[in-house]
Amino acid sequence: MDARDEKSKIWMNGRFIPWQEATIHVMSHVVHYGSSVFEGLRCYDTPKGPMIFRLREHIRRLVDSAKIYRMTVPYSVEELVQACNDLIKINQFPAAYLRPIVYRGYHSLGVDPRKCPVDVAIGGLNWGKYLGDEALAAGVDVRVSSWQRMAPNTLPAMAKAAGNYMNSALIKQEALADHYVEGIALDVNGQVSEGSGENLFVVRDGVVYTPPVSASILSGITRDSVIKLCAEMALPVKETVLPRELLYIADEVFFTGSAAEITPIRSIDHVVIGSGKCGPVAAELQTRFFAYINGEREDNYGWNHYVR
């Protein structure tokens, strides 16, 4: 954790409180059962001031995730959007990584959570490039994980829930232990799913492929942005089942995510992908992505929330 983070305030159940006071009881339901949903989104330092990228879409997905787990969020989308806006202002963050979380609080133990309150908090972090400072240009080395994604109708992959990330932690730790930066998980059918915290795209012969939502992926907001940018570039995008072996013969493979942004993959299982560096499709997507963020391209999509 950056030392600057601990000097900031956290929005917690409608109040801004000092970082060190943002605590919960050890017997809270979320501690024992992982009963929380969350979001991760970036506020960028732009020429027009702090800008939170696709804020409303992230908050909507937070509320959707909570609904899947039958958690009634005690704040409206508008109130949570305003809280994120105010968090940046009060802490005077030029840039930050925001983490809104909805969780089952303290009342009683037992799998049945209905008597436990639904609490909400939002914190901000000083967080750099998720997969390393050189990742966007040089690419990263990854492996196909021995751990699979959750099977359909076991845990809801469309919910960005804390419990799902126990699976992600296994994928990530295995990759790091074997000296890779990240892992790629397959789904229960042995088809490509996603990284531990990123969606995946494959480029082959001018066509961009990405696994469908049915492949146990999180429906990523940066993923959606990239699909729209591909349309601008007249690149066909196919959301379809992808066999593992397609990864090795791809012209390009790259991760997308709020933390990872658009990160090229230079090797998978020691097989060099394409030229072994950021390919032309990923490079152009990066250029367009950051041009929208910096206000160099007109925001026709309504992506940019400037902090007022």
Number of C-alpha atoms within 10 A of each C-alpha: 8 9 9 9 17 14 12 21 22 27 22 20 15 16 11 19 14 14 16 11 10 14 8 12 11 11 13 20 26 24 16 12 15 17 22 24 28 23 21 18 22 23 28 21 16 16 11 10 15 24 27 27 22 21 25 19 14 21 23 17 21 24 23 19 23 24 14 15 14 11 22 15 18 15 14 12 18 11 13 24 19 14 21 22 20 16 21 24 14 12 14 12 18 16 21 23 19 22 17 23 20 27 25 23 23 20 14 15 15 9 10 9 20 13 13 17 19 22 21 22 20 22 22 27 20 16 15 13 13 15 16 14 10 11 21 24 16 17 24 24 23 24 23 20 20 14 18 23 28 20 15 13 8 7 14 18 21 17 23 23 25 20 16 18 15 13 16 23 13 16 25 24 16 19 22 14 9 11 12 19 20 26 28 28 28 25 19 16 13 14 17 29 31 27 25 23 24 27 24 25 27 24 23 15 8 12 14 20 20 23 22 17 16 17 25 25 26 20 17 21 20 23 22 13 17 23 22 15 17 19 11 11 13 11 16 12 19 15 14 14 17 20 14 16 10 14 22 18 16 15 22 28 30 24 25 24 23 21 19 21 22 29 29 30 30 24 23 20 14 12 15 18 22 19 11 18 21 24 22 11 20 25 17 14 19 19 12 19 18 16 14 17 23 18 14 11 12 11 12 8 10 11 17 21 17 16 18 10
